[in-house]
Amino acid sequence: MSNDSPLQTFSGPPPRGAGARPGRAAAWLLVSWLLLSWLGVARAASAAPVAAAAPKSAASAPRYVVQIDSPEALRAPLQRGLDIEQWEHFRGLREQQLRELVDAVPRQARNVLEALGYFSPRVQASLDASQQPQRVLLKVSPGEPTRVASVRLLVRGPDGREMPGLAAELLRNWGLSVGSVFVSAQWQAAKGDALLRLNTLRYAAARIAESRAQVDPATHRARLTLRLDTGPDYRFGPLSIHGLHRYPASVVRNLVPWSPGDAYSQARLLQLQARLQDSGYFANATVAAPLAQARGDELPVTVDVLEQRAQQFGVGIGYSSNTGARTQFDYADLNLFGRALRLDTKLRLETLQQSLDATVRLPRRADGADYSLDAQVQHSNIQGLTTRSQTLGVQRQRIDGAVEAVESLQFINEQQQISGDGISSSMALMPGYAWTRRRLDSALDPRRGNLLSAQVAAGARALLSDQDFVRLYLHGLQYIEFNRRNQLVLRAQLGDVLSRSAQGIPQQELFRAGGVGSVRGYAYQSLGVAQDGAVVGGRALLTASIEGVHWVEPRWGAAVFVDAGDAADSFRALHPVVGYGVGVRWRSPAGLISVDIAHGRATGATRLEFNAGVSF
């Protein structure tokens, strides 16, 4: 390609950057190096074979020095693309070889610059032999960069007809927009992204039929043309499953997010693979639809799974500033009674609270619903209130993208004791519904996005409850990332129990505040209704928090925060208190770990608050 031509056209990929063709000089150097090594002149190279590939390691003193006079942004690409940069420490380089390397510099520099969008550069290279080491001088004036003048993107469908709607959709996500500098790597990436989007949508055999970049050096404009062929309009064919020994095939089939005959979608293949890996039954799962196995317009799907061990044991220790030191024992049976029922049990021993949980989960049904049966025994002694409760519940859960919906029926029998006084009891049979939407970029370490949760539950004296009530709860989180180093976290909670009195309502259905995840600077659940020297739950809750985080390093950050809120027996009785402080954040492999020094303005106390993970 010559820059003297008025119009330059690239069919297929644009020209490769400099260094793709080392030229006669590089070949001469390689042959000379091999001969010298054979004769024993370069013994150091024979002791270190990598020297032939990286001659700079052959000696510490340079044979010559390359000086590049160019804009700063272009210096590093030029250094990477010039052959002469690779041989400056090679002591066996002859003068003729050096001059041939210098002669190749302008061509190689132009190749580098053209790949970066500069098609009319002025390049001068010279050798100054009057100094030792010698100086190779490269002077570059890149000129005006070439910019994209137009993008013509065409999509031809399975029937050979144009699909302007699909082409317009691809253009909305096109990475090399009109007016931007025409960079070869970005041109290649934009074409690859467009093809990948077609593959992901539904066209497994999509291909690039034509790609052309017409560059006019005189006007510094590039006109881009890309034509894509979708290939056949495949549909999902039969499903074959390999690797099942313990569980029935329904465990896999009920997770499939399509029906036979539905339009093919790579995104649905990935969705099935994620569901299999998240189900708990499999240590590994892969899903594929090889084009070679296509039967007409049907694309068979193959699932390969590696089953988990049926029985699993676990033990852990930890600490929370809310409930103190913790020891936890877990046991799981993934094939209870040989029917793929999942039993999960957990014994949790904390300073202020102890519990034993058991959950039996059924395999997901064909309608996408998950059913489970839960039982829990719990004891706690917090802020002068001792509670013992026994809970039984059944729930139905459905997850549709970012939305999780749970319908439940729960029975609670609870005994309460305040500051060592007599024991009272309450019970409730509660149907409930919970709706949660998660739009977060990460579950373990969210940086952007939001979460919104709403819950409603009710009890009635006519149905095994000691009080008529309706419990409402709202919870919201918002993560705002200004840039890679600065983040804002907003949190709010609102709760209300509609009833004539709190008497007869189990304490775990009432509200208390304070501690991590609530109002920092105040002891865990210390904000509520004062009663006989203890703090008990109330029917109203309101908390809010604003926190700014500055990430000093990718994994370490500093935080400043202000929390406010209170719990009381009515909204009129709420007297929100304020807590504020500073903290440290660590993005650990297991999730976010927070350590805060929080001051409660209402009490004057300063507390150390510790938390691992994010409360959703």
VOGU-3710 file (C-alpha; in Angstrom, 3 decimals, decimal comma):
1> msndsplqtf> 0,000/0,000/0,000  1,386/3,404/-0,900  0,458/6,661/0,768  0,803/8,363/-2,641  -2,422/6,840/-3,910  -5,455/9,100/-3,544  -7,695/6,334/-2,175  -6,663/3,294/-0,128  -8,985/0,325/0,256  -8,566/-2,543/2,702
11> sgppprgaga> -10,595/-5,689/2,005  -10,863/-7,888/5,053  -8,723/-6,990/8,041  -6,849/-3,651/7,844  -3,017/-3,810/7,515  -1,175/-5,357/10,397  1,056/-3,200/12,548  4,769/-2,856/12,075  6,865/-5,856/12,941  4,651/-8,305/11,103
21> rpgraaawll> 7,340/-8,674/8,383  10,826/-8,421/9,911  12,393/-8,114/6,446  15,745/-9,115/5,015  17,722/-7,438/7,807  16,026/-9,456/10,530  16,582/-12,664/8,588  20,269/-11,792/8,149  20,597/-11,190/11,883  19,012/-14,495/12,759
31> vswlllswlg> 21,290/-16,458/10,404  24,365/-14,610/11,696  23,401/-15,325/15,256  23,035/-19,055/14,582  26,450/-19,186/12,822  28,172/-17,315/15,648  26,595/-19,602/18,208  27,769/-22,654/16,247  31,362/-21,344/16,161  31,291/-20,686/19,900
41> varaasaapv> 31,645/-16,936/19,621  28,351/-16,404/21,499  28,757/-18,888/24,366  26,480/-16,843/26,564  23,673/-17,350/24,116  24,130/-21,123/24,068  23,882/-21,112/27,855  20,695/-19,052/27,623  18,652/-20,032/24,548  16,152/-17,255/25,121
51> aaaapksaas> 18,767/-14,758/23,955  17,998/-15,577/20,310  14,410/-14,514/20,867  15,304/-11,561/23,080  18,760/-10,275/22,076  18,634/-7,509/24,694  19,744/-10,026/27,319  22,994/-10,850/25,470  24,959/-7,947/26,957  24,374/-5,043/29,284
61> apryvvqids> 25,982/-2,304/27,153  23,898/-1,304/24,095  25,301/-1,598/20,588  23,334/1,556/19,703  20,585/3,733/21,206  17,230/4,492/19,579  15,822/7,978/20,125  12,220/8,624/19,037  11,002/12,186/18,571  7,222/11,886/18,436
71> pealraplqr> 4,103/12,769/20,432  4,160/10,981/23,780  1,085/8,858/23,032  2,766/7,336/19,958  6,154/6,566/21,479  5,286/3,253/23,138  3,495/1,783/20,057  6,476/2,745/17,902  8,908/1,108/20,293  6,873/-2,105/20,182
81> gldieqwehf> 6,583/-2,096/16,383  10,165/-1,424/15,258  12,557/-4,320/14,657  15,508/-2,091/15,482  14,313/-1,814/19,096  14,931/-5,562/19,533  18,652/-5,726/18,637  20,339/-2,805/20,365  22,105/-5,089/22,897  23,270/-7,665/20,345
91> rglreqqlre> 27,087/-7,299/20,273  27,457/-9,425/17,135  25,527/-6,953/14,996  27,517/-5,863/11,939  27,485/-2,352/10,529  25,732/-3,396/7,306  23,028/-5,155/9,297  22,503/-2,053/11,432  22,096/0,144/8,352  19,517/-2,245/6,903
101> lvdavprqar> 17,586/-2,080/10,167  17,689/1,734/9,998  16,475/1,669/6,380  13,475/-0,432/7,457  12,441/1,999/10,199  10,343/4,435/8,078  8,237/1,656/6,530  7,664/-0,036/9,880  6,858/3,289/11,584  4,268/4,099/8,897
111> nvlealgyfs> 2,650/0,703/9,434  2,358/1,429/13,148  0,936/4,898/12,554  -1,574/3,696/9,960  -2,868/1,116/12,434  -3,463/4,036/14,818  -5,277/6,142/12,221  -2,434/8,317/10,865  -2,203/7,783/7,109  -0,181/10,880/6,108
121> prvqasldas> 2,779/10,939/8,485  6,239/12,358/7,870  8,901/9,943/9,070  12,671/10,452/9,026  15,256/7,965/10,283  19,005/8,503/10,467  22,110/6,946/12,017  24,624/9,090/13,894  27,872/7,084/13,987  29,892/9,900/15,519
131> qqpqrvllkv> 28,883/8,912/19,043  29,418/5,770/21,057  27,126/4,033/21,336  25,748/5,084/17,976  22,464/6,986/17,826  19,477/5,951/15,702  17,292/9,026/15,375  13,601/8,711/14,431  11,579/11,879/13,904  7,820/11,456/13,461
141> spgeptrvas> 5,193/14,063/12,523  1,979/12,021/12,486  -0,168/14,654/10,821  -3,942/14,782/11,129  -5,585/11,517/12,233  -8,078/9,825/9,927  -11,606/9,819/11,303  -14,610/7,677/10,543  -16,832/9,464/8,024  -19,542/6,814/7,672
151> vrllvrgpdg> -20,490/3,309/8,799  -22,556/1,084/6,528  -23,678/-2,078/8,314  -25,825/-4,627/6,484  -27,318/-7,902/7,725  -28,551/-10,583/5,361  -31,056/-12,977/6,930  -31,591/-16,730/6,566  -33,737/-16,173/3,455  -31,102/-13,981/1,802
161> rempglaael> -33,057/-10,767/2,372  -31,736/-7,710/4,140  -32,724/-7,212/7,793  -32,561/-3,435/8,367  -34,076/-3,667/11,851  -31,403/-6,038/13,068  -28,693/-3,940/11,393  -29,981/-0,847/13,200  -29,903/-2,705/16,514  -26,265/-3,690/15,932
171> lrnwglsvgs> -25,385/-0,108/14,994  -26,773/1,148/18,311  -23,999/-0,801/20,040  -21,320/-0,132/17,397  -17,958/0,621/19,001  -16,348/2,770/16,251  -18,732/5,687/15,819  -18,716/8,379/13,158  -16,203/11,094/14,046  -13,893/8,835/16,058
181> vfvsaqwqaa> -10,301/8,165/15,025  -10,020/5,143/12,742  -7,885/2,722/14,771  -7,285/-0,688/13,254  -7,662/-2,590/16,529  -10,966/-0,860/17,271  -12,221/-1,663/13,761  -11,449/-5,331/14,331  -13,069/-5,235/17,785  -16,236/-3,545/16,466
191> kgdallrlnt> -16,658/-6,215/13,783  -16,071/-8,974/16,345  -18,619/-7,469/18,759  -21,267/-7,228/16,035  -20,720/-10,863/15,073  -20,805/-11,954/18,716  -24,119/-10,162/19,225  -25,605/-12,071/16,312  -24,300/-15,339/17,761  -25,683/-14,485/21,182
201> lryaaariae> -29,084/-13,414/19,863  -29,961/-16,535/17,903  -27,735/-17,068/14,874  -25,161/-19,720/15,713  -23,656/-19,796/12,190  -23,443/-16,036/11,612  -20,348/-14,867/9,738  -18,714/-11,787/8,249  -19,436/-11,842/4,510  -17,650/-8,584/3,687
211> sraqvdpath> -15,628/-5,977/5,554  -14,084/-2,964/3,869  -12,413/0,208/5,132  -11,894/2,892/2,449  -9,357/5,441/3,616  -8,769/8,747/1,794  -5,468/10,216/3,055  -6,174/13,550/1,330  -9,353/14,211/3,328  -8,406/12,115/6,377
221> rarltlrldt> -11,706/10,268/6,208  -12,533/6,549/6,429  -15,705/4,939/5,108  -16,527/1,589/6,713  -18,654/-1,202/5,276  -19,570/-4,418/7,068  -21,919/-7,095/5,738  -22,988/-9,956/7,986  -24,752/-13,185/7,051  -26,919/-14,670/9,798
231> gpdyrfgpls> -26,803/-18,204/8,388  -29,673/-20,634/9,072  -32,390/-19,760/11,579  -31,736/-22,615/14,004  -34,161/-23,900/16,577  -33,514/-25,919/19,702  -33,541/-29,656/19,007  -33,376/-32,666/21,329  -31,497/-32,510/24,628  -28,974/-35,200/25,578
241> ihglhrypas> -27,571/-35,423/29,116  -24,323/-37,138/30,098  -22,810/-37,732/33,528  -25,937/-38,466/35,608  -25,517/-41,443/37,953  -27,286/-40,407/41,129  -30,013/-37,949/40,140  -32,935/-38,284/37,709  -32,787/-36,459/34,368  -35,630/-34,206/35,547
251> vvrnlvpwsp> -33,119/-32,404/37,778  -31,526/-31,086/34,566  -34,582/-30,910/32,312  -36,574/-28,768/34,737  -33,824/-26,128/34,604  -33,951/-25,767/30,809  -35,190/-22,232/29,934  -36,595/-23,181/26,510  -38,954/-25,669/24,886  -38,126/-27,885/21,893
261> gdaysqarll> -38,653/-25,895/18,694  -37,944/-22,490/20,289  -35,592/-20,171/18,412  -31,946/-20,888/19,221  -30,198/-18,458/21,570  -26,675/-18,711/22,888  -27,757/-16,602/25,858  -30,207/-19,356/26,851  -27,438/-21,950/26,650  -25,390/-19,861/29,066
271> qlqarlqdsg> -28,448/-19,400/31,287  -28,900/-23,173/31,534  -25,223/-23,649/32,353  -25,438/-21,052/35,127  -28,580/-22,699/36,555  -26,890/-26,107/36,610  -23,828/-24,764/38,380  -25,948/-22,847/40,900  -28,293/-25,765/41,624  -25,917/-27,363/44,126
281> yfanatvaap> -26,168/-30,800/42,528  -23,149/-30,487/40,232  -19,458/-29,744/40,695  -19,214/-28,807/37,029  -21,578/-28,445/34,076  -21,083/-27,580/30,407  -23,752/-26,930/27,782  -23,045/-26,984/24,033  -24,911/-26,967/20,728  -22,301/-28,019/18,102
291> laqargdelp> -23,110/-26,834/14,591  -21,666/-30,066/13,205  -24,581/-31,965/14,781  -27,294/-29,783/13,235  -30,221/-31,657/11,688  -31,704/-29,293/9,168  -32,721/-26,235/11,157  -32,659/-28,170/14,467  -29,647/-27,768/16,712  -29,304/-30,561/19,306
301> vtvdvleqra> -28,057/-29,564/22,764  -25,576/-31,626/24,808  -25,261/-31,286/28,585  -22,280/-32,778/30,428  -22,369/-32,747/34,234  -20,137/-33,876/37,075  -22,193/-34,658/40,183  -21,347/-33,352/43,626  -20,782/-35,713/46,517  -24,149/-36,508/48,047
311> qqfgvgigys> -23,103/-35,709/51,625  -21,130/-32,626/52,625  -19,836/-31,364/55,960  -18,577/-27,914/56,887  -17,361/-25,963/59,899  -16,552/-22,297/60,269  -15,715/-19,626/62,790  -16,229/-15,892/62,658  -17,019/-12,708/64,501  -19,586/-9,937/64,159
321> sntgartqfd> -19,856/-6,796/66,248  -23,626/-7,416/66,236  -23,833/-10,889/67,789  -20,240/-11,654/68,846  -18,057/-14,693/68,203  -19,520/-17,401/65,988  -18,997/-21,110/65,412  -21,003/-22,833/62,698  -21,457/-26,475/61,697  -23,103/-27,447/58,384
331> yadlnlfgra> -24,322/-30,746/57,010  -25,952/-31,286/53,608  -27,408/-34,336/51,898  -28,097/-33,681/48,196  -29,950/-36,965/47,643  -32,204/-37,449/50,652  -34,118/-40,760/50,467  -32,559/-41,261/47,024  -35,054/-38,784/45,477  -32,774/-35,784/44,804
341> lrldtklrle> -34,244/-33,952/47,818  -31,735/-31,513/49,334  -31,348/-31,427/53,104  -29,385/-28,475/54,509  -28,798/-28,240/58,262  -26,935/-25,534/60,135  -25,973/-25,235/63,803  -24,943/-21,652/64,589  -23,490/-20,751/67,981  -22,973/-17,027/68,627
351> tlqqsldatv> -22,370/-15,067/71,801  -25,829/-13,481/71,811  -27,777/-15,896/69,626  -27,883/-19,629/68,901  -29,927/-21,470/66,303  -30,462/-24,839/64,621  -31,938/-24,792/61,096  -33,034/-27,572/58,774  -34,326/-27,078/55,231  -35,545/-29,655/52,722
361> rlprradgad> -35,579/-28,405/49,127  -37,317/-30,148/46,268  -35,735/-30,184/42,808  -36,950/-27,339/40,646  -40,271/-28,071/38,987  -40,938/-27,798/35,265  -42,765/-24,472/35,837  -39,540/-22,984/37,263  -40,683/-22,933/40,901  -38,573/-24,080/43,858
371> ysldaqvqhs> -40,374/-25,492/46,914  -38,854/-25,909/50,361  -39,809/-26,872/53,923  -38,019/-25,106/56,787  -37,702/-25,699/60,515  -35,776/-23,604/63,041  -35,133/-23,524/66,775  -33,571/-20,284/68,047  -32,452/-18,747/71,359  -31,261/-15,174/71,854
381> niqglttrsq> -30,437/-12,827/74,714  -30,129/-9,276/73,374  -30,594/-5,979/75,243  -32,225/-7,656/78,242  -34,761/-9,564/76,137  -34,475/-13,360/76,045  -36,443/-15,194/73,366  -36,864/-18,840/72,448  -38,702/-19,634/69,260  -39,705/-22,613/67,153
391> tlgvqrqrid> -40,555/-21,991/63,512  -42,017/-24,148/60,736  -42,509/-22,879/57,213  -43,084/-23,795/53,598  -42,250/-21,544/50,666  -42,418/-21,326/46,908  -39,701/-19,338/45,146  -39,444/-18,161/41,557  -36,567/-16,253/39,993  -37,128/-14,430/36,719
401> gaveaveslq> -33,992/-12,581/35,691  -33,273/-9,927/38,310  -36,572/-10,480/40,163  -37,103/-13,016/42,947  -40,592/-13,698/44,280  -41,290/-15,832/47,379  -44,681/-16,977/48,635  -44,597/-18,484/52,117  -46,631/-19,831/55,004  -44,904/-19,715/58,391
411> fineqqqisg> -45,868/-20,722/61,926  -43,958/-19,186/64,854  -44,211/-20,198/68,510  -42,177/-17,883/70,750  -41,459/-17,458/74,455  -40,164/-14,106/75,780  -38,535/-13,191/79,071  -37,672/-9,594/79,983  -34,749/-8,991/82,372  -35,299/-12,279/84,226
421> dgisssmalm> -39,006/-11,695/84,884  -41,785/-14,136/84,072  -42,112/-15,843/80,704  -44,798/-14,869/78,214  -45,555/-16,487/74,889  -47,002/-15,622/71,503  -47,651/-17,427/68,274  -48,600/-16,561/64,730  -49,517/-18,360/61,518  -48,531/-16,000/58,714
431> pgyawtrrrl> -48,977/-16,184/54,974  -46,440/-13,896/53,345  -45,067/-12,567/50,088  -41,612/-11,126/49,376  -40,482/-9,417/46,171  -36,849/-8,545/45,522  -35,209/-6,988/42,475  -31,418/-7,058/42,223  -29,653/-5,022/39,562  -26,084/-5,193/40,778
441> dsaldprrgn> -22,851/-5,647/38,855  -21,625/-8,149/41,479  -23,237/-10,141/44,273  -20,073/-10,302/46,401  -18,689/-6,829/45,752  -21,275/-4,473/44,210  -19,943/-1,225/42,766  -22,915/-0,107/40,679  -26,611/-0,850/40,712  -29,448/-1,123/43,162
451> llsaqvaaga> -31,590/-3,488/45,189  -35,228/-3,064/46,164  -37,127/-5,437/48,432  -40,732/-5,403/49,642  -42,367/-7,817/52,098  -45,863/-8,297/53,419  -47,124/-10,841/55,954  -50,243/-11,124/58,097  -51,669/-13,007/61,080  -55,227/-13,410/62,355
461> rallsdqdfv> -56,667/-14,601/65,646  -59,057/-16,778/63,698  -56,076/-18,671/62,218  -53,778/-19,709/65,113  -52,403/-16,220/65,837  -52,547/-14,366/69,136  -53,037/-10,982/67,443  -54,498/-9,583/64,223  -51,738/-7,795/62,322  -50,253/-6,945/58,936
471> rlylhglqyi> -46,482/-6,557/58,664  -45,024/-4,326/55,922  -41,321/-3,869/55,199  -39,331/-1,998/52,515  -35,580/-2,099/52,002  -33,510/-0,251/49,397  -29,822/-0,071/48,449  -28,192/2,121/45,795  -24,551/1,894/44,701  -23,209/4,850/42,707
481> efnrrnqlvl> -19,733/4,588/41,197  -18,401/8,010/40,173  -15,146/6,486/38,924  -12,888/3,540/39,748  -11,813/5,140/43,029  -14,928/6,832/44,383  -18,253/5,287/45,328  -21,413/6,335/47,148  -23,662/3,851/48,994  -27,216/4,782/49,997
491> raqlgdvlsr> -29,422/2,592/52,198  -32,929/2,928/53,656  -35,359/0,743/55,662  -39,021/1,311/56,428  -41,179/-1,026/58,503  -44,702/-0,902/59,848  -46,841/-3,423/61,734  -50,515/-2,584/61,464  -52,285/-3,804/64,631  -54,122/-2,563/67,689
501> saqgipqqel> -51,189/-3,562/69,925  -47,775/-5,203/69,785  -48,909/-7,657/72,459  -49,201/-11,206/71,130  -46,982/-10,575/68,083  -43,718/-12,578/68,050  -40,678/-10,385/68,637  -39,006/-11,420/65,376  -41,939/-9,849/63,505  -41,468/-6,516/65,314
511> fraggvgsvr> -38,612/-4,052/64,765  -35,460/-3,039/66,591  -32,546/-0,998/65,211  -28,869/-0,397/65,857  -25,614/-2,040/64,787  -24,108/-2,993/61,447  -26,639/-2,774/58,606  -28,790/-0,402/60,661  -27,533/2,562/62,717  -23,832/2,215/63,455
521> gyayqslgva> -22,508/3,720/66,687  -25,292/2,050/68,721  -25,317/-1,484/70,101  -27,059/-4,200/68,111  -30,870/-3,878/68,476  -30,492/-1,284/71,230  -32,972/1,093/69,550  -36,562/0,104/70,209  -39,173/0,198/72,934  -37,825/0,458/76,488
531> qdgavvggra> -39,615/-1,934/78,836  -38,545/-2,883/82,387  -34,846/-2,291/81,719  -34,859/-4,102/78,381  -35,310/-3,083/74,738  -38,138/-4,890/72,933  -39,444/-4,639/69,409  -41,793/-1,943/68,173  -44,267/-1,627/65,333  -42,454/1,168/63,447
541> lltasiegvh> -38,980/1,327/61,880  -37,126/3,984/59,913  -33,398/4,015/59,114  -31,244/5,675/56,451  -27,550/5,736/55,646  -25,162/7,534/53,328  -21,609/6,297/52,889  -18,745/7,480/50,701  -15,856/5,146/49,851  -12,524/6,134/48,317
551> wveprwgaav> -10,523/3,181/47,003  -6,880/3,975/47,706  -5,907/0,731/45,979  -8,025/-1,750/44,001  -8,671/-3,845/47,134  -8,327/-1,299/49,955  -10,572/1,672/50,601  -11,414/4,300/53,188  -15,013/5,149/54,092  -16,894/7,941/55,820
561> fvdagdaads> -20,565/7,517/56,740  -23,605/8,947/58,502  -26,463/6,709/59,714  -29,768/7,753/61,263  -32,885/5,981/62,465  -34,960/4,509/65,250  -37,547/1,848/66,073  -40,588/2,566/68,228  -44,143/1,423/68,839  -45,529/4,034/66,439
571> fralhpvvgy> -44,194/6,504/63,903  -45,166/9,362/66,209  -42,908/7,912/68,896  -39,912/7,662/66,560  -36,963/9,837/67,591  -34,223/9,122/65,024  -30,691/9,191/66,368  -27,514/9,801/64,401  -24,325/7,793/64,164  -21,279/8,699/62,097
581> gvgvrwrspa> -17,707/7,617/61,617  -14,932/6,375/59,386  -13,852/2,917/58,310  -11,670/0,654/56,216  -12,894/-1,540/53,348  -11,152/-4,654/52,023  -12,257/-6,525/48,909  -11,356/-10,010/50,090  -11,719/-13,155/47,955  -14,798/-14,042/50,048
591> glisvdiahg> -16,448/-10,631/49,696  -16,348/-7,161/51,189  -15,009/-6,811/54,757  -15,744/-3,584/56,663  -14,193/-2,266/59,870  -15,684/1,000/61,181  -15,165/3,342/64,107  -18,660/4,714/64,730  -19,773/7,409/67,172  -23,350/7,510/68,474
601> ratgatrlef> -24,248/11,155/68,992  -27,203/10,398/71,290  -25,154/8,258/73,707  -21,687/9,773/73,233  -20,276/6,261/72,846  -17,777/5,196/70,202  -17,927/1,621/68,927  -15,835/-0,623/66,702  -18,141/-2,139/64,081  -17,088/-5,176/62,029
611> nagvsf> -18,912/-6,804/59,140  -18,089/-9,382/56,475  -20,154/-9,414/53,295  -23,041/-7,288/52,073  -26,527/-7,591/53,531  -29,129/-8,061/50,779
//
